[in-house]
Amino acid sequence: MTVTLDPAAIAQYLVDHPQFFEEYAGLLGEVKLSSPLTGRAVSLQERQMEVMRDKYKALELRMSQLVRHAEENAAIANRFHGWTRQLLEAGAPDEAPAAMPRAVVDGLIKHFVVPQATLRLWNLGPGHADEWYASDVSDDVRLFANGLRAPYCGPNRDFDAVRWLEDSASVRSTVLVPLRAGGSAFGLLVLGSPDAERFGASMATDFLVHIGETASAALCPLRAA
């Protein structure tokens, strides 16, 4: 009579009795397993080494991914630092208030290597009506900006705001960042690229939120009292 052993029970027995292979060390070389790497039969010891090598390779891959992410985050932090410094310099006492919108846009192009960028503001204080950043803002755009709960990042869906860019016809992907004060939008920041993959819908928007908050704080003094 053949007795059928439960594989789970055998596995549990070996776990509960780690000294088994010490007492029967010869089995380590006698037990043959099929290697998924070579297809040939290998000893238990060889198979264990293959498993350890696979785990080591997986750890190496994970470590390289972590290093790459850390380098990318460091690069973003450095770019953000350079942009913020440019904003602080534009806000110096000897600079005109109208210099800040230009610093926001030019700084993004310079430090983040954005192909095109612009912005528009509304509900501004006196003296801004004739400036480039206060023109061409329709009611639809204002409602759109106020309704954005987070930056939009993805394909250009023929947005009216994208037409503010100098070469809007070439824009295939875009970023739209609402500029807020007191919970309401008073402006919209627009980034554009001819590369459809530059601003993808799956792109993390955390740093775009920070850009929007920083730009909003820098531009808020231009608003009407």
C-alpha angles and dihedrals in degrees: 000000000000116000115214112215123212108242091210090053091050091050091049091048091055090048091050093045108044090165090068094093090044089059093041101033092152090070090068089071098034100051109088124204131184111251113224088205101053102012091228127116114266135180123262089253092053092047090051090053090051090052091049091049090051091051091048092051090049090051091048090051092048091049092050089051091051091049091049092050090048091051091048091049091048090051091051091048091052092049092048090050092052092048093047091050090053089053092051091051091049089053094056115129093251092055124090116247089239089064092075099072089051091048091052093052099038091045092056091049092048103041101031095036092234112173094218135006138167141150143205129211133195139186088046130166123259118292097040102083095097096045121109093241093058098055137092099020113147126198089248091058091049091051090046092051092047090051095052107104091181136011115285113233120178146064121351105256093190092277115187090225092058088064088070088073118096095238100027094154091069096051113113100160128031147180121218115192121184116223110217142189124177091358095301128100117246096170149006129229116209128197123182139186135181087220109092090206098048094087105027127181089240092055115121109252100195094103091043088058088053091049090051093049093047094046090047092053092047094049099038094090088066092065123102114268 
